[in-house]
């Protein structure tokens, strides 16, 4: 049986990194984020790996944070803050490693799953993709760098509209807004994502690395501030009566 996070390194310098919890639509938890951060760094340190493709097992990318991991009593502010740092560490790792990371997004990308995709360097989606920026619908603020990545891509006004409504963003709208680089039929998504990865592999790795580092470096200080603010503000939100009533309905 494969681990909840596993990698498949191909001979052509491309590695698949897979969130493997399909029975829960690849919902993510703190332990998975620890493993994901470690795997990302390990693959980036491997001289034979030139591109990483991040995907979900089965027909969904990720249903976001697993709301059941806090147990029936929930988490304290301190516990929630410590947990959220695991998620933010993964975002930082994606941004800071030298190797390009392509998000291959099929099915649902909800909440933190959407944020995880936004943290990647390029986003390819299937024609059946559904992005759900529904953080406020569960009583928390946008997490995992979403409050930097999404406004940067689509502008602050559109970003706030999506957060305040929690509306589903389908493939066509994701492309129109600039969230997705390209859309493909679901049965062609992996083939087309691999085609892009193979093209990147032919480039000078040094040039690719420096280009990613400089581009992401311009965002680094702001991202650090956003992630630190999230790890304070979001745990506070989980202590409100509104959040507790929302969580009770969801569970």
C-alpha positions in Angstrom: 0.0 0.0 0.0 1.4 3.4 -1.0 1.9 6.1 1.6 -0.4 9.1 1.9 2.3 11.1 0.1 4.5 9.3 -2.4 6.8 10.1 -5.3 7.4 8.5 -8.6 10.7 9.6 -10.2 10.9 9.0 -13.9 14.1 8.4 -15.9 13.6 11.6 -17.9 14.1 13.9 -14.9 10.4 14.4 -14.1 9.0 13.4 -10.7 5.4 13.0 -9.7 4.6 13.9 -6.1 1.2 12.5 -5.2 -1.3 13.3 -2.4 -2.7 9.8 -1.8 -5.8 9.9 0.2 -8.5 9.4 -2.5 -11.1 8.0 -0.1 -11.1 11.5 1.6 -10.8 13.4 -1.7 -7.1 13.9 -0.8 -7.9 16.0 2.3 -4.7 17.2 3.9 -3.5 17.1 7.5 -0.5 18.3 9.4 1.4 15.0 9.2 0.9 14.9 5.5 2.2 18.4 5.2 5.3 17.5 7.1 5.9 14.6 4.7 5.1 16.7 1.6 7.6 19.4 2.7 10.3 16.7 3.2 9.6 15.0 -0.1 9.7 18.4 -2.0 13.1 19.2 -0.5 14.4 15.7 -1.1 13.3 15.7 -4.8 14.8 19.2 -5.3 18.1 18.0 -3.8 18.2 15.1 -6.2 20.4 16.1 -9.2 18.4 13.8 -11.5 15.1 15.6 -10.8 14.5 18.6 -13.0 10.7 19.1 -12.7 8.2 18.1 -10.0 4.5 17.5 -10.9 2.2 17.8 -7.8 -1.1 15.9 -8.2 -3.8 14.2 -6.2 -4.5 10.5 -6.5 -7.7 9.6 -8.3 -10.1 12.2 -9.7 -9.5 15.1 -7.2 -6.5 17.3 -6.4 -7.4 18.0 -2.7 -10.5 18.7 -0.6 -8.4 21.0 1.6 -7.7 20.7 5.3 -9.1 17.7 7.0 -11.7 19.3 9.4 -11.7 16.1 11.6 -8.1 16.2 12.6 -8.8 18.4 15.7 -11.1 15.8 17.2 -14.5 16.5 18.7 -13.2 19.0 21.2 -11.3 21.0 18.5 -7.9 22.6 19.0 -6.6 25.3 21.3 -5.2 28.5 19.7 -1.7 27.2 20.5 -2.4 23.8 18.9 -4.0 25.4 15.9 -1.1 27.7 15.4 1.4 24.9 15.6 -0.6 22.9 13.1 -1.0 25.7 10.7 2.8 26.2 10.6 3.1 22.8 9.1 0.9 24.0 6.2 2.8 27.2 5.7 6.1 25.4 5.8 4.9 23.4 2.7 4.0 26.6 0.9 7.4 28.1 1.7 9.1 25.0 0.5 7.4 25.0 -2.9 8.3 28.6 -3.3 11.9 28.3 -2.2 13.2 25.1 -3.7 15.1 25.4 -7.0 13.0 22.9 -8.9 9.9 24.1 -10.8 6.7 22.6 -9.4 3.7 22.2 -11.7 0.3 21.7 -10.1 -1.7 19.2 -12.1 -5.3 19.9 -10.9 -8.2 17.6 -11.6 -11.6 17.5 -9.8 -11.9 19.4 -6.6 -9.3 21.9 -5.2 -11.0 23.2 -2.0 -9.7 25.7 0.5 -6.2 24.7 1.4 -6.1 22.4 -1.7 -6.6 25.5 -3.8 -3.9 27.4 -1.9 -1.5 24.5 -2.4 -2.0 24.7 -6.2 -1.7 28.5 -6.1 1.7 28.1 -4.4 3.1 26.2 -7.4 4.9 27.7 -10.3 2.4 26.7 -13.0 -1.1 25.4 -12.8 -2.6 23.0 -15.5 -6.2 21.9 -14.9 -8.8 19.5 -16.3 -12.0 20.7 -17.9 -13.9 19.3 -14.8 -11.9 21.1 -12.2 -13.7 22.9 -9.4 -11.9 25.5 -7.3 -13.6 26.3 -4.0 -12.1 29.3 -2.1 -14.5 28.5 0.8 -12.5 29.5 3.9 -15.0 32.0 5.2 -17.8 29.4 4.7 -16.2 27.4 7.5 -15.4 30.4 9.7 -11.7 30.9 9.0 -9.6 33.3 7.0 -7.9 32.3 3.7 -4.8 30.3 4.6 -1.5 29.0 3.1 -0.6 32.2 1.4 -3.9 32.5 -0.5 -4.2 36.2 0.6 -1.1 36.9 -1.4 -1.3 34.5 -4.3 -5.0 35.0 -5.3 -5.0 38.8 -5.3 -1.7 38.8 -7.2 -3.3 36.6 -9.9 -6.7 38.1 -10.2 -6.7 41.4 -8.3 -7.9 42.2 -4.8 -11.5 43.0 -5.7 -12.1 39.7 -7.6 -10.3 37.8 -4.8 -12.5 39.3 -2.1 -15.6 38.5 -4.1 -14.6 34.9 -4.4 -13.8 34.7 -0.6 -16.9 36.5 0.5 -19.1 34.3 -1.7 -17.2 31.0 -1.6 -18.5 30.4 -5.1 -17.3 27.5 -7.2 -14.8 28.5 -9.9 -14.9 26.1 -12.8 -12.2 25.5 -15.4 -13.3 28.2 -17.9 -13.5 30.8 -15.2 -10.2 29.8 -13.6 -8.5 30.2 -17.0 -10.3 33.5 -17.7 -9.3 34.9 -14.3 -5.7 33.8 -14.6 -5.7 31.1 -12.0 -5.1 28.3 -14.5 -2.4 28.4 -17.2 -4.2 26.0 -19.5 -7.2 23.7 -19.5 -7.3 20.2 -21.0 -9.8 17.3 -21.2 -9.5 15.2 -18.1 -8.1 12.2 -20.0 -5.4 14.4 -21.6 -4.4 16.3 -18.5 -1.4 14.1 -17.5 -0.2 13.8 -21.1 -0.2 17.6 -21.5 1.4 18.3 -18.1 4.1 15.8 -18.9 4.7 17.6 -22.3 5.3 20.8 -20.5 7.6 19.2 -18.0 9.6 17.5 -20.8 10.0 20.9 -22.4 11.3 22.4 -19.2 13.7 19.5 -18.8 15.4 20.5 -22.1 16.3 24.0 -20.7 19.4 24.9 -18.7 18.6 23.9 -15.2 20.8 26.7 -13.8 18.8 29.2 -15.8 15.5 27.8 -14.7 16.6 27.7 -11.1 17.8 31.3 -11.1 14.7 32.5 -12.9 12.4 30.8 -10.3 14.6 32.1 -7.4 14.5 35.8 -8.6 10.8 35.7 -9.5 9.7 34.2 -6.2 12.3 36.2 -4.3 10.5 39.4 -5.1 7.5 38.0 -3.3 9.3 36.3 -0.4 9.2 39.1 2.3 5.5 39.7 1.6 4.7 36.0 1.7 6.5 35.6 5.0 4.4 38.4 6.5 1.2 36.9 5.1 2.0 33.4 6.4 2.9 34.7 9.8 -0.3 36.8 10.1 -2.3 33.7 9.1 -0.8 31.6 11.8 -2.1 34.1 14.4 -5.4 35.2 12.9 -6.8 31.9 11.7 -6.4 30.1 15.1 -8.1 33.1 16.7 -11.1 32.6 14.3 -11.4 29.0 15.4 -12.2 30.1 18.9 -15.3 32.1 18.0 -18.8 30.9 18.6 -19.5 31.4 14.9 -16.8 29.0 13.9 -17.9 26.4 16.4 -21.5 26.5 15.1 -20.2 26.2 11.5 -17.9 23.3 12.4 -20.7 21.5 14.1 -22.9 21.7 11.0 -20.1 20.5 8.8 -19.3 17.5 11.0 
